[in-house]
Amino acid sequence: MKTTKQKLTTLKPWEDNPRTIDEYKFNALKKSITEASWMQKYKPLIIDKNNRIICGNMRFRAMADLGYDECFVKKIDYSEEILMQIAIKDNLSYGDWDWDAIEREFNMEYVDKWLGREMFDYSALDYDDLNDQVADLQGGVKKAIQIPIIMEHYDGAKELEKKCRDSNIYIGGAFLSDLQDLADEKA
C-alpha cells in the first residue's frame, strides 16, 4: 500500500461513521493540522476502493474546513467486515500517559499545546461535584456552553465559579448580563 495524494473532492466521508467530535476538539484538531501539516504524510487517511474514508473522517472534515485541496491517503481493498474492524481499531486507545515521565522529559507548555489543552484541561473537571449538581436538579433542564479559558486564568476562574456556586449565584445569568453589557458598549 503506497501513500499518495488525492483531491478532497474525490473522497467520500463515511456516512455511518460512529465517531463524533465536539466543537472544542474539532477546533483543536484543526489547529493541530495547521501547526503540523507535515504529519499528514505519516498518518494518511485510509480509504477503500470506492474512495470512502475508513479512517480519518474527522481529519478529513478539519482539512476541508481549513480549505485544503488535497491530502495523503492509503487505498485498501478488504471485505466490508475487515474495513469496519479497521475503522474501530484505528480509534482505540489502549495506553495511558505516564505524566511523571512526560513532565521529566518534555516542556509541558509544548505538551499542552500538542494535546490541545492550552485552553482548557479536561482532566481538571470535578466529576463528583458535577454529579452532585445534576442530582440536585428538580425537574429543570440544565444546559452548558463551553468557554475557552487560557491556562493562566484557569485557577482564578475555578475559584470564582466555586464562590458563585457557594453563594447561590446563577453564573449563567450573571455571565449573560455582563456579556450583553459588553455587546451594547461595542454597538
Residue pairs with C-beta under 8 A, 6 or more apart in sequence:
1 74
1 75
1 76
2 74
3 41
3 44
3 72
3 73
3 74
4 72
4 73
4 74
4 75
5 70
5 71
5 72
5 73
6 47
6 51
6 70
6 71
6 72
6 73
7 69
7 70
8 60
8 63
8 64
8 68
8 69
8 70
8 71
10 51
11 45
11 47
11 51
11 52
11 53
11 60
11 71
11 73
12 50
12 51
12 52
12 53
13 52
13 53
13 57
13 60
13 61
14 52
14 53
14 54
14 57
14 87
17 57
17 87
19 57
19 58
19 91
21 29
21 58
21 61
22 146
23 146
24 119
24 120
24 146
24 148
25 116
26 58
26 61
26 62
26 65
28 116
28 119
29 58
29 59
29 62
29 116
30 62
30 65
30 66
31 116
32 114
32 116
33 40
33 59
33 62
33 63
33 66
34 66
40 59
40 63
40 71
40 72
41 72
43 56
44 56
44 71
44 72
44 73
44 74
45 53
45 55
45 56
45 59
45 60
45 71
45 72
45 73
45 74
46 53
46 54
46 55
46 56
46 73
46 74
46 76
46 86
46 90
47 53
47 54
47 73
47 74
47 75
47 76
48 54
48 75
48 76
48 77
48 78
48 83
49 75
49 76
49 77
51 75
53 60
54 76
54 83
54 86
54 87
54 90
55 86
55 87
55 90
55 91
59 71
60 71
63 71
76 83
76 86
78 86
102 108
102 111
109 118
111 117
112 118
112 121
112 151
118 150
118 151
119 148
119 149
119 150
119 151
120 146
120 148
120 149
120 154
121 151
121 154
124 154
124 158
133 142
134 142
149 157
161 171
163 169
164 171
164 174
165 171
